Each structure stands twice: as structure tokens, then as C-alpha cells.
């Protein structure tokens, strides 16, 4: 009987202590975030978002551990398991495969850890509704393609000499990003759709996708296209991101060819290419504010607050539980502003 009462007493003492530890982040503000970048080889993710995550984490007083998933969803799954075992307060996850979001969401839900997905939006139906503590920070994927397309249409109309053969049709090549990535798919569709919406016919001479969105890919494909049978017919180069655009610019310069060329991201190097007349426009993909929104939501979620409390971020009203950071057109007229 004495043993029974001693055991009961120990349990009664541990129960309130468990509550203290579970609510530690909420009470003392100490928040630990387990985060990843889908691939450090991605110019934008590693060059813009990662450093801002690190800088802003220090500014707002949270601890962040960022790992490289090396473009492997299985590796990301294991990294999330490690973070859960370590007992992080919240997860900030840049999906490798948007179609595998449910795996990550289920892991977070089982562990009872809040989850912020960022930059790559879940594509599985019902994924975001499967857990009440999952949110998304990113963009409206179609918006970047629409803005890029509108820039190209305006410039095409203003430069009739771009229509080299005078047939009224835009002969273009397109460097596409990761197949299946919501941004790559939307940018590919909407950038070209802007021409057809404006009543301008288009002719796709070539399109190549790259899961790494890389400069090397842009260089190799552009060089090959310039020497292909249709090489002299190319009138416009459309790039899903600046990284591939840089490669295309290198290939064009090596071949002593100048063509209208557009990217997305507004990386520092892209601004210089615009200044040098080697790039006609890009679209600001605001990685700085994506990083800040991700950490603001993560900190609030870890502390049990409304995720947008004390911030200027606004969740979509369509049930997607998403903060959308707007894109901005960057042209030769305004690039110095960025």
C-alpha cells in the first residue's frame, strides 16, 4: 500500500511539471525552429531566403537550425523525424516535392508540433485542412507569370524590330524550372498566355525543364538552341528564374548574339544584367519577406498565439491558410529601386 501511495505521489508531481515543459516556449519566449531548404544549390533559396532566415531569427530572438535536403524528399522526411526527436517547438519546411506534403503534415500532427510550409505550396487536395496547426507562406504562383508576361507584351509592342521575320508571331524558347513545382508550372503557362490574351500569336521553338533551376542548365540549353536548326529564328528567351537566365546570358554572349530575355527573382546579379542591357526584365520574388513571414508565423504558432498576431501579414480568406507575398515587376526603368 505504501508503494502505491508513493507511486501516485510521484505521478501527481510530474503532471504539472509536464505541463510546464510543454508550454515552455509560450511562457518564456524561447522558441527553437527546425527548418530546411530543399536544395542549397538553388540560387534563390540559398542566396536570398536562407541568409534572411538566419538574420531575422537573430533579430526576433528565436533559435533556428537549417539543413539542406539536397533535393531529396526522403532525406527531408528523415530530417523532420530528427527535429521531432530533438523536440523543436515548430517546423519551417521548404518541401522538396509539393505532392508529398501530406507526409510532412502527418508527422507534425502526430508530434503535435506546429508547421509552417514555405515557398513550395502543397499540391495534394485537402493537405492543408488535415491539420489545424499547419500554414503556408509563399506567393500567388500565377502572379509572377502574369507580371512577366505583361512586361514582355508591352516591350514586344514597343519594339517592332524584335519580330525578326516580320510574321507577327513571337518565336520563343523557354527555360522552365522544376517540373511539377507550382511556380514553374504557373510561370510557364501565364507568361505565354499574356501574349495570346493580347491577341499576339506565339510559336514555341523549344522548352526544357530543370529540377535545379540552375545556371549551368540555362547555359547548356541556350548554347544548344543557338546552334540548332531553329537557332536563327529565336526572337525571345523566357526564363522561369534568374539563375537559368544567367546561364542563357552567358551562352548568348559567347555566341555574340543579343535577344530579349526575361527572368524571375530580381537577384542582385539580375539587376546588374538589366543595367548592362543584357536582360530586359525580371520579377521580384520577395524572398526577404517570405523568410520574415515564415519566422513570424512560426514564432507565434510555437507560443500558442494567432499566427499573424502583432504582424502586418494577412492570411488568405479562401481557406488555404496562406500568407501571400506579392511579386513586383522590375524593368530598366525601375531596377535601381531594388
C-alpha positions in Angstrom: 0.0 0.0 0.0 2.9 2.4 0.9 4.4 1.7 -2.5 1.1 2.6 -4.2 0.8 5.9 -2.5 4.5 6.8 -3.3 3.9 6.0 -7.0 0.7 8.1 -7.1 2.5 10.9 -5.4 5.3 10.9 -8.0 2.8 10.9 -10.8 0.9 13.8 -9.3 4.2 15.8 -9.0 5.1 15.0 -12.7 1.8 16.0 -14.2 2.2 19.8 -13.5 5.9 19.6 -14.5 5.0 18.1 -17.9 2.6 21.0 -18.4 5.4 23.4 -17.6 7.8 21.9 -20.1 5.1 21.6 -22.8 4.3 25.3 -22.5 7.9 26.5 -22.1 8.0 28.3 -25.5 4.8 30.0 -24.7 5.9 31.2 -21.3 9.5 32.3 -21.7 9.6 33.1 -25.4 12.4 30.7 -26.1 11.5 29.2 -29.5 13.5 26.6 -31.4 12.7 26.2 -35.1 13.7 23.2 -37.2 14.0 24.3 -40.8 15.2 23.2 -44.2 16.0 24.4 -47.6 15.0 21.9 -50.3 18.4 22.4 -52.0 21.3 24.7 -51.2 22.1 24.6 -55.0 19.1 26.8 -55.7 20.4 30.3 -56.2 17.3 32.0 -54.8 16.7 29.7 -51.8 20.3 29.6 -50.7 21.2 33.1 -51.7 18.2 35.0 -50.5 15.8 33.1 -48.2 18.4 31.2 -46.2 20.5 34.1 -45.1 17.4 36.2 -44.3 16.0 33.3 -42.2 19.3 33.3 -40.2 19.5 37.1 -39.9 15.8 37.6 -39.0 15.8 34.7 -36.5 18.5 36.6 -34.6 16.6 39.8 -34.8 13.4 38.4 -33.3 15.2 36.2 -30.8 14.5 32.7 -31.9 16.9 29.8 -32.5 16.8 28.2 -36.0 18.6 25.1 -37.3 18.6 25.0 -41.1 19.5 21.8 -43.1 20.0 21.1 -46.8 17.5 18.4 -48.1 19.6 18.1 -51.3 16.6 17.8 -53.5 15.5 14.5 -51.9 12.1 14.1 -50.3 13.2 11.0 -48.4 16.1 13.0 -46.9 13.7 15.7 -45.8 11.4 13.1 -44.2 14.3 11.9 -42.1 15.4 15.4 -41.2 11.9 16.1 -39.9 12.0 13.0 -37.8 15.3 14.2 -36.3 13.8 17.6 -35.5 10.8 16.0 -33.8 13.1 13.7 -31.8 15.1 16.8 -30.7 11.9 18.4 -29.5 11.9 21.6 -31.6 9.0 23.9 -30.9 7.9 24.4 -34.6 8.9 23.3 -38.0 9.5 25.6 -41.0 9.6 23.3 -44.1 10.5 24.0 -47.7 9.1 21.0 -49.4 11.2 19.0 -51.9 8.1 17.5 -53.5 4.9 19.6 -53.2 2.9 16.4 -53.9 4.4 14.8 -50.7 3.2 17.5 -48.3 0.9 15.1 -46.5 3.8 13.0 -45.3 5.3 16.0 -43.5 2.0 17.3 -42.3 1.1 13.9 -40.7 4.5 13.7 -39.0 4.0 17.2 -37.5 0.4 16.4 -36.5 1.3 13.1 -34.8 4.0 15.0 -32.8 1.7 17.9 -32.0 4.2 20.4 -33.5 3.1 23.5 -35.4 4.2 23.5 -39.1 4.9 26.4 -41.5 5.4 25.3 -45.1 7.1 28.0 -47.2 7.9 28.8 -50.8 6.6 25.4 -52.1 2.9 25.0 -51.7 1.3 21.6 -51.1 -0.5 20.3 -54.2 -2.3 17.5 -52.6 -6.1 18.0 -52.2 -7.0 18.5 -48.6 -3.5 18.6 -47.3 -3.7 21.9 -45.5 -7.1 21.0 -44.0 -5.7 17.8 -42.5 -4.0 19.6 -39.6 -5.2 22.7 -37.7 -1.6 23.8 -37.0 -0.2 24.0 -40.5 0.1 27.2 -42.5 1.8 28.3 -45.7 4.0 31.3 -46.6 4.7 32.0 -50.3 3.3 33.7 -53.3 0.5 33.5 -55.8 2.2 31.3 -58.3 0.3 32.7 -61.3 1.2 36.3 -60.4 4.8 36.1 -61.4 4.0 34.6 -64.8 1.3 37.2 -65.4 3.7 40.1 -64.5 6.5 38.7 -66.6 4.1 38.2 -69.5 2.7 41.7 -69.2 6.3 43.1 -69.3 7.1 41.1 -72.4 3.9 42.0 -74.2 4.5 45.8 -73.6 8.1 45.5 -74.7 7.2 43.5 -77.8 4.7 46.1 -78.9 7.2 48.9 -78.3 10.0 47.2 -80.3 8.6 46.0 -83.6 12.2 45.1 -84.7 12.1 42.2 -82.3 9.9 40.4 -84.8 12.9 39.4 -86.9 11.0 37.7 -89.7 8.1 40.2 -89.6 5.4 37.5 -89.4 3.6 38.9 -86.3 4.3 35.8 -84.4 6.6 35.5 -81.3 9.1 32.7 -81.8 10.3 31.9 -78.3 12.3 29.4 -76.3 11.6 28.8 -72.6 13.8 27.7 -69.7 11.4 26.0 -67.3 12.2 25.2 -63.6 11.4 22.1 -61.7 8.6 20.0 -63.3 5.6 19.9 -61.0 6.7 22.9 -59.0 3.6 25.2 -58.7 5.7 28.3 -59.6 7.4 26.7 -62.6 4.1 25.4 -64.0 2.3 28.7 -63.4 5.1 30.9 -64.8 5.4 28.7 -67.9 1.6 29.0 -68.6 0.9 32.6 -67.7 4.0 34.2 -69.2 3.0 32.9 -72.6 -0.8 33.4 -72.1 -0.2 37.1 -71.8 0.7 37.2 -75.5 -2.3 35.2 -76.6 -4.6 37.3 -74.3 -3.2 40.4 -76.1 -4.0 38.9 -79.5 -0.4 38.1 -80.3 0.4 34.7 -81.8 3.2 32.6 -80.4 5.4 29.8 -81.6 7.3 27.7 -79.1 10.5 26.6 -80.7 11.9 24.8 -77.6 11.2 24.3 -73.9 13.4 22.5 -71.4 12.9 21.9 -67.7 15.5 21.6 -64.9 14.7 20.4 -61.4 17.6 22.5 -60.0 16.7 25.8 -61.8 20.4 26.1 -62.5 22.7 28.5 -64.3 24.5 25.5 -65.9 21.2 24.3 -67.3 20.4 27.7 -68.7 23.9 28.0 -70.4 23.9 24.5 -71.9 20.4 24.6 -73.3 20.7 28.1 -74.7 24.0 27.2 -76.3 22.4 24.1 -77.9 19.4 26.1 -79.1 21.5 28.7 -80.8 23.3 26.0 -82.9 20.0 24.1 -83.6 18.2 24.4 -86.9 15.8 26.9 -85.4 18.6 28.9 -83.7 18.4 31.9 -86.0 14.6 32.1 -85.6 14.6 32.7 -81.9 13.1 36.1 -81.0 12.6 35.9 -77.3 14.0 34.0 -74.3 11.7 33.4 -71.4 13.2 32.1 -68.1 11.3 30.8 -65.1 14.0 32.2 -62.8 17.1 34.4 -62.9 19.5 31.6 -62.3 18.7 30.0 -65.6 18.6 33.4 -67.2 22.2 34.0 -66.1 23.3 30.9 -68.0 21.3 31.9 -71.1 23.0 35.3 -71.0 26.5 33.6 -70.8 25.6 31.5 -73.9 24.3 34.4 -75.8 27.4 36.5 -75.1 29.7 33.6 -76.1 27.8 33.3 -79.4 27.8 37.1 -79.8 24.0 37.1 -80.1 21.6 39.6 -78.4 18.0 38.6 -77.8 15.2 39.9 -75.5 15.4 37.9 -72.3 13.4 37.9 -69.0 13.7 36.1 -65.7 12.1 35.9 -62.3 13.5 36.6 -58.8 15.3 40.0 -59.1 18.6 38.7 -57.7 21.4 41.3 -57.4 23.2 39.9 -60.5 19.9 40.2 -62.5 19.8 43.9 -61.6 23.3 44.3 -63.0 22.4 42.5 -66.2 19.5 44.9 -66.6 21.8 47.8 -66.0 24.2 46.4 -68.7 21.4 45.9 -71.2 21.8 42.1 -71.2 18.4 41.4 -69.6 15.1 43.2 -70.3 13.3 42.5 -67.1 12.7 40.3 -64.1 10.1 39.9 -61.4 10.9 40.5 -57.7 10.3 37.2 -55.9 10.4 38.8 -52.4 12.4 36.1 -50.6 13.3 38.5 -47.8 9.6 39.0 -46.8 8.9 35.3 -47.4 11.6 34.5 -44.8 10.3 37.1 -42.3 6.7 36.0 -42.6 7.7 32.4 -42.2 9.5 33.1 -38.9 6.8 35.5 -37.6 4.2 32.8 -38.1 6.5 30.1 -36.7 7.2 32.1 -33.5 3.6 32.9 -32.9 2.5 29.3 -33.6 5.1 28.0 -31.2 3.9 30.3 -28.5 0.3 29.4 -29.0 -0.7 32.7 -30.4 -2.7 33.6 -33.5 -0.1 33.2 -36.2 -0.4 36.7 -37.6 -0.6 38.4 -34.1 1.5 41.6 -33.9 2.4 41.4 -37.6 1.2 43.0 -40.9 0.8 39.6 -42.5 -2.7 38.6 -43.6 -4.0 35.1 -44.2 -6.0 34.3 -47.4 -9.7 34.2 -46.9 -10.2 31.2 -49.1 -9.3 28.6 -46.5 -5.8 27.9 -47.8 -4.3 29.3 -44.5 -1.7 31.1 -46.6 0.2 34.4 -46.4 0.9 35.6 -50.0 3.9 37.9 -50.5 3.3 39.9 -53.7 5.6 39.9 -56.8 6.8 43.2 -58.3 7.8 43.9 -61.9 11.5 45.0 -62.3 12.4 46.8 -65.5 15.1 49.1 -66.9 13.0 52.0 -65.7 12.9 51.0 -62.0 15.6 48.4 -61.3 17.6 50.9 -59.3 14.8 50.9 -56.7 15.7 47.4 -55.8 
